[in-house]
Amino acid sequence: MIQHYKDLTAYQKSYQAALDVYRVAKQFPREEIYGLMSQIKRAATSIPLNIAEGYGKRQSASEFKRFLMMAIGSSDEVRVLLDFSKDLGYVAPDVYETLYAAYEEIGKMLNGLHSNWR
C-alpha cells in the first residue's frame, strides 16, 4: 500500500539513480562544473523532486500527472546528457550503459504510473 511518495518504486529508483549521477559527475572535468555537470545533476534530481511534489498534490489526479510528465521529461533529458557525457569521454562505457538502462527503466515506470493513476 502506498502511503508516502517514498513508497513509490519510481521515486526509490530515481533517487538512487540521482545519487549515482552525482557520484559520476564528480569525475567530470572542472570546466564542466557550470555546464554538463550542473545540467545532468539538475535533471537527475528533478525526477524524484517532481514525484515528491506531485504526490503531495495527488488529491488532484491531473496535478499529480502534470508533475509526472515533468519527471518523464527530466528522465529523457538525463539520457541525452548521458549520451553527451559518454561521447565526450567523461563517462566510461560500462558506467554509461548502467546509468542509461536505469533511466530507461525509470522512464517506463513513470509512464506506467502516469497512465494508471486514477
Number of C-alpha atoms within 10 A of each C-alpha: 5 8 8 10 18 15 11 17 15 22 21 14 18 27 19 15 22 23 15 15 22 18 12 18 20 11 11 17 11 10 9 13 13 9 10 18 23 13 15 23 20 17 21 28 22 22 30 25 16 21 27 20 15 23 22 14 15 17 10 13 14 15 16 21 24 16 22 26 19 17 27 24 15 23 27 19 18 27 22 14 20 23 16 14 20 17 13 10 11 18 19 12 13 10 15 19 14 11 20 21 13 18 24 15 16 24 24 15 19 25 17 12 16 19 11 9 11 10
